[in-house]
Amino acid sequence: MQIKTILNRIQLQKGFVYGNVHWLNAGRTMALGVEIRARKGSRPKCSLCEQAGPGYDVLPERRFEFVPMWGIPVFFLYAMRRVVCSTCGVKVERVPWAEGKSHLTTTYKWFLAGWARRLSWKEVAEAFQTTWDNVFRSVKMAVKWGLEHRSLDSVTAIGIDELARRKGHKYLTMVYQIDNSAKRLLWVGKDRTQKTLIQFFREFGQENTARLRFVVSDMWKPYLRIVAKEAGQSLQVIDRFHVMSHFGRAIDKIRASEARELKARGEEPVLTGSRWCLLKRPKNLTAGQAVKLEELLRINLKAVRAYILKEDFQKFWTYKSPAWAARFLDAWCHRTMRSRLKPMKSVAKMLRSHRSYLLNWFACKGQVATGAIEGFNNKAKVTTRKAFGFRSINVQKVALYHTLGDLPEPTFTHKFC
Ligand SMILES: [Zn+2]
């Protein structure tokens, strides 16, 4: 069987035919060159408007990299024609296997982008003897196509989260779809300002915004105000993951300052290495951590009292009736305000001032996949970490959409990977 025969079967090019296949020199390695000719009598199409027109001239032969075969690089070889377009003037023709000036075929780009879902971009580049830039360009194309072809009709619940870009104070705003039926990253924006969120609603559009029934976010008044203004019909909810992470930060503060105090007084450094037992839920503690926690509980430290308040608050999420949950919340806040633990009092104040949003959580329970936000948050962190070579925010955005966006792909006659 000839290579031509296989290509005709898996990758027919309308208006063109495959010609001879021969060895060619591609840098350090040998490669296969597949000649392509325009079908006899076919007229070139303008690359801008796709109208066919008379040929003008023929440019020197170009190479377009295709999916490698048996580890051998494969190139399409074709001399592009220029066309006299009645609308655009003299233009280079459009060919079905590649876009614009790209030296990679579209099929090869989808191939690389497919592997970039499974491996890091660096690994993909190494495995297929190509460059990191080529992998990036491929993923970017896949993301662009996916964003243009995805449907947002089904989005009725969104979750707003933030992601630290790296050390320091650079953040991204992430918006996820968290319907039970579909969970995915919808949007990434620079910073976490009011402007960022307004920009999301502009891009999401009025029609899609009008369909929103639930908007889940952290406690932050400016955000909540914007959501109320843009999606007034939706129920605004504060989610468990964000609330509990405020507790975590408060305990961290108390523990750190208390450890410093103890050390200054020359007392036993009982709080050293205790961070994890104070942050983890009791059932998730390892044996060693459980012992440590027991030791901590024996002495009545501020950090321990804060920990008990936090663990006690977990009960809030188990209520079925919002009325009973409200009673619990009020009692808890009252108790905490008398605790003389400043960071915990701040949490209580914050909870009090967001009381109605917290109680909305019970109205959306079961209807919305609120837990998905935490999962996405972790995956987004992994993506960011893996993409060590991320030079710019745009590269990071492309990676996040690619891994978390659940973006559609075109249907191919043959799937290469
Ligand atoms: Zn044209």
Residues whose N, C-alpha, C, O or C-beta is under 5 A from the ligand:
A	BS01	ZN	C46 L48 C49 E50 C85 T87 C88
